[in-house]
Amino acid sequence: MILNLTDLSSESLQNQIYRQIREFILSGDLLSGEMLPSIRFLAREQKVSVITVQRGYEMLEREGLINSRRGKGFFVSQLHDKKKKKLSEKKLTEKLLPLIKSAMAEIGRAHV
């Protein structure tokens, strides 16, 4: 799994980890039951802190995309296509809503 993390982004490193792994899972590049790299390994590989990776994994776990097995590591959760689609639509809505509101506000100001 190759992640493209950058300090130059306005997005935090933990959000970049979360977003990129999330995309791998929802696109099917990471399959149900597949083991993720350990937190320490990924931190070392990406040259970030263990806490940064841990927080990214926690975000994925809260969303139900991964689960941890004590002493074994983190694994991709079993997701049905309907759930994948629902998660993708939810994220798209979250991204589009502020843009739509901003556009509507601009249209309102233009007509004044």
C-alpha positions in Angstrom: 0.0 0.0 0.0 1.5 3.3 -1.1 0.3 6.5 0.5 1.2 9.9 -0.8 1.5 12.1 2.3 2.7 15.7 2.2 3.4 18.4 4.8 2.5 21.0 2.1 -1.2 20.1 2.2 -3.7 22.1 4.3 -5.1 18.6 5.2 -3.5 17.1 8.3 -1.4 14.0 7.9 -3.8 11.8 9.9 -6.6 12.9 7.6 -4.5 12.1 4.5 -3.9 8.6 5.9 -7.6 8.2 6.7 -8.7 9.5 3.3 -6.3 7.5 1.2 -6.8 4.2 3.0 -10.6 4.9 2.9 -10.4 5.3 -0.9 -8.4 2.0 -1.2 -11.1 0.2 0.8 -14.1 1.7 -1.0 -12.5 1.2 -4.5 -11.8 -2.5 -3.7 -8.0 -2.1 -3.8 -8.0 -3.3 -0.2 -10.3 -6.3 0.3 -12.4 -7.5 3.3 -10.2 -9.3 5.8 -7.0 -7.9 4.4 -4.5 -6.9 7.0 -3.3 -3.3 7.2 0.3 -2.5 8.0 1.0 -2.2 11.7 0.8 1.3 13.2 4.5 1.3 13.9 5.5 0.0 10.5 3.3 2.5 8.6 4.6 5.4 10.8 8.2 4.4 10.1 7.6 3.8 6.4 5.8 7.2 6.0 8.1 9.0 8.3 5.3 10.3 10.6 4.6 9.8 14.2 2.9 6.7 15.6 0.1 8.9 17.0 -0.6 10.3 13.5 -1.1 6.8 12.1 -3.1 5.7 15.2 -5.5 8.6 14.8 -6.0 7.9 11.1 -6.7 4.2 11.9 -9.1 5.3 14.7 -11.1 7.4 12.2 -11.3 4.4 9.9 -12.4 2.2 12.7 -15.1 4.6 13.9 -16.5 4.6 10.4 -16.6 0.8 10.4 -14.1 0.5 7.6 -11.5 -1.4 9.6 -11.5 -3.4 12.8 -8.7 -4.3 15.3 -8.0 -7.7 16.6 -6.1 -7.6 19.9 -2.6 -8.8 19.4 -3.1 -9.4 15.6 -3.5 -5.9 14.1 -6.0 -4.0 11.9 -8.1 -5.6 9.2 -10.4 -4.3 6.5 -14.0 -4.8 7.6 -16.5 -6.9 5.6 -18.4 -4.3 3.6 -21.3 -5.1 1.3 -21.6 -3.0 -1.9 -24.6 -1.2 -0.5 -22.6 0.0 2.5 -19.7 1.0 0.3 -22.0 3.0 -1.9 -23.7 4.6 1.1 -20.4 5.6 2.7 -19.2 7.1 -0.7 -22.4 9.1 -1.1 -22.2 10.4 2.5 -18.7 11.6 1.9 -19.6 13.2 -1.4 -22.5 15.0 0.2 -20.3 16.3 3.0 -17.8 17.7 0.4 -20.4 19.2 -1.9 -22.8 20.8 0.6 -20.4 23.6 1.6 -19.6 24.3 -2.1 -23.3 24.5 -2.9 -24.1 26.8 0.0 -21.2 29.0 -1.0 -22.4 29.1 -4.6 -26.0 29.9 -3.5 -24.7 32.8 -1.3 -22.7 34.2 -4.3 -25.8 34.0 -6.5 -27.7 35.8 -3.8 -25.1 38.6 -3.6 -25.0 39.0 -7.3 -28.7 39.7 -7.5 -28.6 42.5 -4.9 
